[in-house]
Amino acid sequence: MAQIQWYPGHMAKAEREIASRIKLIDIVIELVDARAPLSSKNRTFDHIINNKPRLLVMTKKDLADNQASQEWQAYFEKQGYGVLLCNMKNFNEYQKIIQKCREILKEKLEREAKRGLKPRPIRAMVIGVPNVGKSTFINALAKRKAAVTGNRPGVTKSQQIIRVAKDFELFDTPGVLAPKYNDEEQARNVALIGSIKQDILPRDDLMIYALKYLNKHYPDALKARYDLTIDKDTDWVVPAFDQIAKVRAVKKVRGETDYDRVMDIFFKDLLDGAFGKISWERVSECVKD
């Protein structure tokens, strides 16, 4: 496939600023979406962060498949990450993140104390692709609107330092996507979780991909929502779209099914969690031994 590329100027600038300030940071808190933790992980950061201690926070666990999330947590822990699964709607989760950072940095802080260095706040850099809950996370910890939030890619546009406790500071950065995706499946996954605009990809192809995946892993959800069962051995695409139109009472346009409206409804259902807990990636399908 052709490379799918998007790299607004503010994202390139943010990447340069992260690289220039990483030496000031004690620990990196990297947020990924639990529904697609591999696709929503920007590997560009790995080169910039280098050997800094890192806590991987899998957000939106309330929207993700529990079993798939646990498998991803175990996978990342084997890669050497500290890992937490979080529901950002629960404030206690934020306190767990701060405590986990303290645990990861305990030996470092003790070494500094023995050297007679004056105690100082832990400084954590928060990174993540757009729409993984980064601004919501920062605002909850700061107990004020310290970062702009929004349910669309690329809302945060600048960096700032935010004191959230006497001994803990957050260094915010804009959401930064990788400059391109060579893997079409990963591009589709980040579109389905809302980290890139869905119209970057052909919407009909994206919907067909999503329906195939749901039919394979969550057939009961399709049945419950649209009374839809897909027989993949038949020419199922048009009948499936028509079935969704029928169940959701989509009015016809000049006697024809309004497929744009059908796609609007389907993608809204996805974003609203109408299918229940859905994960778009599984360790067994994404990671080669």
Secondary structure per residue as TSV (DSSP state, phi and psi in degrees):
chain	resnum	aa	ss	phi	psi
A	1	M	-	360.0	159.0
A	2	A	-	-71.2	147.9
A	3	Q	-	-64.9	135.7
A	4	I	E	-94.9	116.7
A	5	Q	E	-125.0	139.7
A	6	W	-	-157.0	128.2
A	7	Y	-	-154.7	75.1
A	8	P	-	-55.2	151.3
A	9	G	H	-56.6	-34.7
A	10	H	H	-67.4	-27.4
A	11	M	H	-72.4	-40.6
A	12	A	H	-63.1	-41.0
A	13	K	H	-63.5	-42.2
A	14	A	H	-61.8	-40.0
A	15	E	H	-62.6	-39.6
A	16	R	H	-65.2	-39.2
A	17	E	H	-69.0	-37.5
A	18	I	H	-59.5	-45.5
A	19	A	H	-63.2	-37.3
A	20	S	H	-75.7	-23.6
A	21	R	H	-109.7	1.1
A	22	I	G	-61.7	-28.3
A	23	K	G	-66.9	-20.3
A	24	L	G	-84.2	-6.6
A	25	I	-	-100.6	141.8
A	26	D	S	-88.0	-38.5
A	27	I	E	-149.4	147.8
A	28	V	E	-106.5	126.9
A	29	I	E	-101.9	109.5
A	30	E	E	-103.3	120.8
A	31	L	E	-96.3	131.2
A	32	V	E	-128.7	158.7
A	33	D	E	-85.1	122.7
A	34	A	T	-60.6	-21.1
A	35	R	T	-75.1	-23.9
A	36	A	S	-151.0	66.2
A	37	P	T	-66.3	-28.4
A	38	L	T	-79.0	-44.4
A	39	S	T	-69.5	-31.4
A	40	S	T	-88.7	7.6
A	41	K	S	-98.5	118.2
A	42	N	-	-85.8	107.3
A	43	R	T	-74.5	-10.7
A	44	T	H	-58.8	-33.1
A	45	F	H	-63.6	-30.8
A	46	D	H	-57.5	-42.0
A	47	H	H	-68.4	-38.5
A	48	I	H	-71.0	-44.3
A	49	I	H	-73.3	-33.4
A	50	N	T	59.5	-119.0
A	51	N	T	-101.9	17.4
A	52	K	-	-63.1	142.0
A	53	P	-	-55.4	139.9
A	54	R	E	-138.3	134.0
A	55	L	E	-109.8	122.2
A	56	L	E	-95.4	116.9
A	57	V	E	-106.4	116.7
A	58	M	E	-90.8	103.6
A	59	T	E	-84.4	170.1
A	60	K	-	60.2	37.4
A	61	K	T	-64.6	-23.0
A	62	D	T	-69.0	-17.6
A	63	L	T	-100.7	-11.9
A	64	A	S	-99.7	156.1
A	65	D	-	-64.6	122.9
A	66	N	H	-58.8	-46.6
A	67	Q	H	-64.5	-43.8
A	68	A	H	-62.2	-39.5
A	69	S	H	-64.9	-41.2
A	70	Q	H	-65.0	-36.5
A	71	E	H	-66.4	-40.0
A	72	W	H	-67.9	-37.3
A	73	Q	H	-60.9	-45.5
A	74	A	H	-63.3	-39.4
A	75	Y	H	-62.5	-49.8
A	76	F	H	-67.0	-34.2
A	77	E	H	-63.7	-35.5
A	78	K	H	-67.6	-23.9
A	79	Q	T	-82.0	-1.3
A	80	G	T	98.1	8.2
A	81	Y	-	-86.0	148.3
A	82	G	E	-77.7	136.1
A	83	V	E	-133.9	136.4
A	84	L	E	-132.9	137.6
A	85	L	E	-96.2	129.0
A	86	C	-	-134.5	144.2
A	87	N	-	-106.9	107.7
A	88	M	T	-68.4	-3.7
A	89	K	T	-83.3	-9.3
A	90	N	-	-107.5	113.8
A	91	F	H	-63.5	-29.6
A	92	N	H	-59.9	-26.8
A	93	E	H	-63.9	-36.3
A	94	Y	H	-65.5	-40.0
A	95	Q	H	-65.2	-34.0
A	96	K	H	-63.7	-36.8
A	97	I	H	-64.5	-46.1
A	98	I	H	-62.1	-44.1
A	99	Q	H	-63.6	-39.4
A	100	K	H	-63.7	-39.0
A	101	C	H	-62.3	-43.4
A	102	R	H	-60.3	-41.2
A	103	E	H	-64.3	-43.3
A	104	I	H	-63.3	-35.2
A	105	L	T	-96.3	5.4
A	106	K	H	-55.2	-50.1
A	107	E	H	-64.1	-40.1
A	108	K	H	-62.2	-44.7
A	109	L	H	-67.1	-36.8
A	110	E	H	-66.0	-38.8
A	111	R	H	-63.6	-41.3
A	112	E	H	-64.5	-38.7
A	113	A	H	-64.9	-40.4
A	114	K	H	-65.8	-28.4
A	115	R	T	-81.7	0.2
A	116	G	T	82.6	13.4
A	117	L	-	-73.6	142.3
A	118	K	-	-67.4	133.8
A	119	P	-	-57.4	141.0
A	120	R	-	-142.5	161.7
A	121	P	-	-65.2	144.7
A	122	I	E	-66.9	134.4
A	123	R	E	-112.9	117.6
A	124	A	E	-113.2	134.2
A	125	M	E	-94.1	131.3
A	126	V	E	-103.2	122.3
A	127	I	E	-130.0	161.8
A	128	G	E	164.1	156.3
A	129	V	-	-69.9	164.4
A	130	P	T	-57.8	147.0
A	131	N	T	70.1	25.7
A	132	V	S	-97.2	4.1
A	133	G	S	98.5	17.2
A	134	K	H	-65.9	-48.0
A	135	S	H	-66.4	-38.7
A	136	T	H	-61.4	-41.0
A	137	F	H	-61.3	-47.3
A	138	I	H	-65.7	-43.3
A	139	N	H	-63.4	-38.3
A	140	A	H	-66.8	-41.1
A	141	L	H	-68.4	-39.4
A	142	A	H	-76.9	-14.4
A	143	K	T	59.2	31.6
A	144	R	S	-163.0	171.6
A	145	K	-	-84.0	78.6
A	146	A	-	-85.5	-21.4
A	147	A	S	-133.0	145.2
A	148	V	-	-74.4	136.3
A	149	T	-	-116.6	160.3
A	150	G	-	-178.1	149.9
A	151	N	S	-91.0	50.6
A	152	R	S	-152.8	156.4
A	153	P	T	-63.4	141.2
A	154	G	T	76.9	34.0
A	155	V	-	-74.6	-47.2
A	156	T	-	-71.4	131.5
A	157	K	-	-124.4	0.2
A	158	S	S	-147.0	171.9
A	159	Q	-	-106.5	147.9
A	160	Q	E	-155.2	155.1
A	161	I	E	-103.8	130.0
A	162	I	E	-126.5	120.6
A	163	R	E	-80.5	122.7
A	164	V	E	-114.6	-12.8
A	165	A	E	-160.5	167.8
A	166	K	T	-59.2	-32.9
A	167	D	T	-114.2	20.8
A	168	F	E	-149.3	126.3
A	169	E	E	-126.0	145.8
A	170	L	E	-110.7	135.2
A	171	F	E	-108.8	106.1
A	172	D	E	-82.4	149.5
A	173	T	-	-137.7	156.2
A	174	P	-	-63.3	156.7
A	175	G	-	-64.8	133.0
A	176	V	-	-126.7	122.9
A	177	L	-	-91.8	156.1
A	178	A	-	-61.2	148.2
A	179	P	S	-64.6	-22.0
A	180	K	E	-159.0	159.1
A	181	Y	E	-119.4	119.3
A	182	N	S	-84.4	-21.9
A	183	D	-	-98.4	112.3
A	184	E	H	-64.1	-33.8
A	185	E	H	-64.1	-41.8
A	186	Q	H	-65.2	-39.5
A	187	A	H	-60.8	-40.9
A	188	R	H	-65.0	-39.8
A	189	N	H	-63.8	-43.2
A	190	V	H	-70.6	-26.3
A	191	A	H	-70.1	-39.8
A	192	L	H	-69.7	-25.8
A	193	I	T	-94.5	-1.0
A	194	G	T	88.6	16.6
A	195	S	S	-83.8	-20.1
A	196	I	S	-131.5	159.1
A	197	K	-	-67.1	134.4
A	198	Q	G	-63.7	-27.0
A	199	D	G	-77.6	-0.7
A	200	I	G	-66.7	-28.9
A	201	L	S	-108.1	156.7
A	202	P	-	-59.7	120.6
A	203	R	H	-65.5	-34.5
A	204	D	H	-67.2	-40.6
A	205	D	H	-63.1	-40.7
A	206	L	H	-64.4	-40.1
A	207	M	H	-68.7	-40.8
A	208	I	H	-61.9	-42.9
A	209	Y	H	-59.0	-46.1
A	210	A	H	-65.4	-41.8
A	211	L	H	-64.0	-41.0
A	212	K	H	-60.2	-44.3
A	213	Y	H	-65.8	-45.5
A	214	L	H	-62.9	-39.0
A	215	N	H	-64.0	-33.9
A	216	K	H	-75.8	-44.9
A	217	H	H	-104.4	-25.7
A	218	Y	-	-136.9	54.2
A	219	P	H	-60.9	-32.1
A	220	D	H	-65.7	-32.0
A	221	A	H	-67.7	-40.4
A	222	L	H	-65.1	-41.1
A	223	K	H	-63.6	-43.1
A	224	A	H	-69.3	-37.4
A	225	R	H	-81.3	-43.5
A	226	Y	H	-123.6	6.0
A	227	D	-	51.5	44.7
A	228	L	-	-115.7	126.5
A	229	T	-	-124.0	126.3
A	230	I	-	-100.7	124.7
A	231	D	-	-99.0	101.1
A	232	K	T	-69.8	-7.8
A	233	D	T	-86.3	0.7
A	234	T	S	-117.5	174.6
A	235	D	-	-80.7	87.5
A	236	W	-	-96.4	-14.2
A	237	V	H	-63.3	-55.8
A	238	V	H	-62.8	-44.9
A	239	P	H	-59.3	-35.2
A	240	A	H	-67.4	-44.9
A	241	F	H	-61.3	-42.1
A	242	D	H	-65.9	-36.6
A	243	Q	H	-64.6	-42.2
A	244	I	H	-62.9	-42.2
A	245	A	H	-60.0	-41.5
A	246	K	H	-64.5	-49.8
A	247	V	H	-66.0	-36.3
A	248	R	T	-96.1	12.3
A	249	A	T	54.4	49.4
A	250	V	-	-79.0	122.6
A	251	K	-	-70.3	140.9
A	252	K	-	-77.3	152.0
A	253	V	B	-113.6	114.9
A	254	R	T	51.1	41.5
A	255	G	T	81.0	0.2
A	256	E	B	-113.7	149.7
A	257	T	-	-63.2	132.3
A	258	D	-	-84.0	88.6
A	259	Y	H	-69.7	-28.1
A	260	D	H	-61.9	-41.8
A	261	R	H	-65.7	-38.6
A	262	V	H	-60.3	-43.6
A	263	M	H	-67.0	-38.6
A	264	D	H	-58.3	-45.3
A	265	I	H	-64.6	-44.9
A	266	F	H	-61.9	-47.8
A	267	F	H	-69.8	-31.8
A	268	K	H	-65.8	-41.4
A	269	D	H	-59.3	-40.1
A	270	L	H	-61.9	-49.2
A	271	L	H	-66.5	-29.6
A	272	D	T	-84.6	-2.5
A	273	G	T	73.7	26.9
A	274	A	T	-67.8	-17.3
A	275	F	T	-95.4	1.9
A	276	G	-	88.2	-158.2
A	277	K	S	-78.2	116.4
A	278	I	-	-126.2	132.2
A	279	S	-	-117.7	135.3
A	280	W	S	-94.3	-0.3
A	281	E	-	-139.5	146.9
A	282	R	-	-132.0	140.7
A	283	V	H	-54.8	-43.6
A	284	S	H	-63.2	-25.0
A	285	E	H	-99.4	-18.4
A	286	C	H	-106.8	-24.5
A	287	V	-	-111.9	124.2
A	288	K	-	-90.1	137.7
A	289	D	-	-64.8	360.0
